[in-house]
Amino acid sequence: MIGARRQNGNDKTPVMRRIPLKCKPLSGMPPMIAVIDIFFLTLFFFMLSSSFVQVSGIKVDLPRAETTVSADIEKFIVTIAWSAEGPKLFFNDRPVTHEELKEDLAKISGISRSAMIVIRADRRIPFEPVSEIMTMAEKAQLASFIAVMPQRKDREAVFNKEK
């Protein structure tokens, strides 16, 4: 108890006494319902906070770039894959010709103004087919972006190699 005096009465310093606690620490396993609730709440949080990015199933060797930005809008993917016969076009993993792609872009333009065209072109593809698709998207009044891979940390540009 705080403020109690010593027995002899001469000393006026307070004496600290320990108050016994009636609470006992819990031991053993926590209740499983609470653990499962926390697990599912955490899972739900991560699912909501992650961005749902549609990834094409067509193998493309993307070029590397130093910065990348992702946007959360309605995305349609145009893939230009490398082949020995020449570039192959895919729209949302479906093989298309140039004419079919023009029709698909016109349909998208009529449905949604916030749609975005993501162009995934193999780095061996010359820029001409990419620019043609960008022109098609511009004529359909759709925004177009080129997908790239993030730059690796170990591949930095060296301008002065003096040693």
C-alpha positions as CSV (number, residue, x, y, z in Angstrom):
1,M,0.0,0.0,0.0
2,I,1.4,3.4,-0.9
3,G,1.6,6.0,1.8
4,A,1.9,3.7,4.8
5,R,4.5,4.6,7.4
6,R,7.1,2.4,9.0
7,Q,6.7,0.9,12.4
8,N,9.0,3.2,14.3
9,G,7.2,6.3,13.2
10,N,10.4,8.3,12.6
11,D,11.0,7.4,9.0
12,K,8.5,9.2,6.6
13,T,9.4,7.3,3.4
14,P,6.5,5.5,1.8
15,V,6.5,1.7,1.9
16,M,5.6,-0.3,-1.2
17,R,3.6,-3.5,-0.6
18,R,2.8,-6.1,-3.1
19,I,-0.9,-6.5,-3.8
20,P,-1.8,-10.1,-4.6
21,L,-3.4,-10.6,-8.1
22,K,-6.5,-12.7,-8.5
23,C,-5.9,-13.2,-12.2
24,K,-4.0,-16.3,-13.3
25,P,-2.2,-16.4,-16.7
26,L,-3.8,-18.7,-19.3
27,S,-1.9,-21.7,-20.3
28,G,-2.4,-24.2,-23.1
29,M,-3.6,-23.8,-26.6
30,P,-5.7,-20.8,-27.7
31,P,-9.3,-21.5,-28.7
32,M,-9.2,-22.7,-32.3
33,I,-12.3,-20.7,-33.4
34,A,-10.4,-17.5,-32.7
35,V,-7.3,-18.7,-34.6
36,I,-9.4,-19.7,-37.6
37,D,-11.2,-16.3,-37.5
38,I,-7.9,-14.4,-37.5
39,F,-6.5,-16.6,-40.3
40,F,-9.6,-15.9,-42.6
41,L,-9.6,-12.2,-41.8
42,T,-6.0,-12.0,-42.7
43,L,-6.6,-13.9,-45.9
44,F,-9.6,-11.7,-46.8
45,F,-7.5,-8.6,-46.2
46,F,-4.7,-9.7,-48.5
47,M,-7.1,-10.8,-51.2
48,L,-8.8,-7.4,-51.2
49,S,-5.6,-5.4,-51.1
50,S,-3.9,-7.3,-53.9
51,S,-4.5,-6.2,-57.5
52,F,-6.2,-8.8,-59.7
53,V,-4.0,-8.7,-62.8
54,Q,-5.0,-10.7,-65.8
55,V,-1.9,-12.5,-67.1
56,S,-1.8,-14.0,-70.5
57,G,-0.9,-17.7,-70.9
58,I,1.2,-17.1,-74.0
59,K,5.0,-17.3,-73.5
60,V,6.5,-13.9,-74.4
61,D,10.0,-12.7,-73.6
62,L,9.3,-9.1,-72.5
63,P,11.9,-6.4,-72.7
64,R,13.2,-4.9,-69.4
65,A,12.6,-1.4,-68.2
66,E,13.7,0.6,-65.2
67,T,10.3,1.6,-63.9
68,T,6.9,0.0,-64.2
69,V,3.4,1.2,-63.2
70,S,0.3,-0.8,-63.0
71,A,-3.2,0.6,-63.2
72,D,-6.5,-0.9,-61.9
73,I,-8.8,-0.3,-64.9
74,E,-10.5,-2.6,-67.3
75,K,-7.6,-4.2,-69.3
76,F,-7.5,-6.1,-72.6
77,I,-4.3,-7.8,-73.5
78,V,-2.9,-7.9,-77.0
79,T,0.1,-10.3,-77.3
80,I,2.6,-10.3,-80.1
81,A,4.4,-13.6,-80.0
82,W,7.6,-14.4,-81.8
83,S,7.6,-17.3,-84.3
84,A,9.8,-18.3,-87.2
85,E,7.0,-17.4,-89.7
86,G,6.6,-13.9,-88.3
87,P,4.8,-12.2,-85.4
88,K,1.6,-13.9,-84.2
89,L,-1.3,-11.8,-82.8
90,F,-3.4,-12.8,-79.8
91,F,-6.3,-10.9,-78.2
92,N,-6.9,-12.1,-74.6
93,D,-5.1,-15.4,-75.5
94,R,-7.2,-15.9,-78.6
95,P,-5.3,-16.0,-82.0
96,V,-6.5,-13.1,-84.2
97,T,-5.7,-11.5,-87.5
98,H,-5.2,-7.7,-88.0
99,E,-8.8,-7.3,-89.2
100,E,-10.2,-9.3,-86.3
101,L,-8.2,-7.2,-83.9
102,K,-9.6,-4.0,-85.4
103,E,-13.1,-5.3,-85.0
104,D,-12.5,-6.4,-81.4
105,L,-11.0,-3.0,-80.5
106,A,-14.0,-1.2,-82.1
107,K,-16.4,-3.4,-80.0
108,I,-14.5,-2.6,-76.8
109,S,-14.5,1.1,-77.7
110,G,-18.3,1.0,-78.0
111,I,-18.8,-0.8,-74.7
112,S,-16.3,1.0,-72.4
113,R,-14.4,4.3,-72.6
114,S,-12.2,3.4,-69.6
115,A,-10.8,0.3,-71.2
116,M,-7.1,0.0,-71.7
117,I,-5.1,-2.1,-74.2
118,V,-2.0,-3.7,-72.8
119,I,0.5,-4.7,-75.5
120,R,2.7,-7.6,-74.6
121,A,5.3,-7.9,-77.4
122,D,8.3,-10.3,-77.4
123,R,11.5,-8.3,-77.4
124,R,12.6,-9.9,-80.7
125,I,9.6,-8.3,-82.4
126,P,10.4,-5.2,-84.4
127,F,8.6,-2.0,-83.3
128,E,6.5,-1.8,-86.5
129,P,3.8,-4.3,-85.5
130,V,3.6,-2.7,-82.0
131,S,3.1,0.7,-83.5
132,E,0.4,-0.6,-85.8
133,I,-1.5,-2.0,-82.8
134,M,-1.0,1.3,-81.0
135,T,-2.4,3.1,-84.0
136,M,-5.4,0.7,-84.1
137,A,-6.1,1.4,-80.4
138,E,-5.8,5.2,-80.9
139,K,-8.3,5.1,-83.8
140,A,-10.7,3.1,-81.5
141,Q,-10.1,5.9,-78.9
142,L,-8.5,3.4,-76.4
143,A,-5.4,3.9,-74.3
144,S,-2.6,1.6,-75.0
145,F,0.4,0.6,-72.9
146,I,3.4,-1.6,-73.6
147,A,4.1,-4.3,-70.9
148,V,7.7,-4.7,-69.9
149,M,9.6,-6.6,-67.2
150,P,11.3,-4.7,-64.3
151,Q,15.0,-4.1,-64.7
152,R,17.2,-6.5,-62.8
153,K,19.4,-5.0,-60.1
154,D,22.6,-6.7,-61.2
155,R,22.3,-5.2,-64.8
156,E,23.2,-1.6,-64.2
157,A,24.5,0.6,-67.0
158,V,28.3,1.2,-66.8
159,F,29.4,4.4,-68.5
160,N,32.9,4.8,-67.1
161,K,34.8,1.5,-66.9
162,E,38.1,2.7,-65.7
163,K,40.2,0.5,-63.5
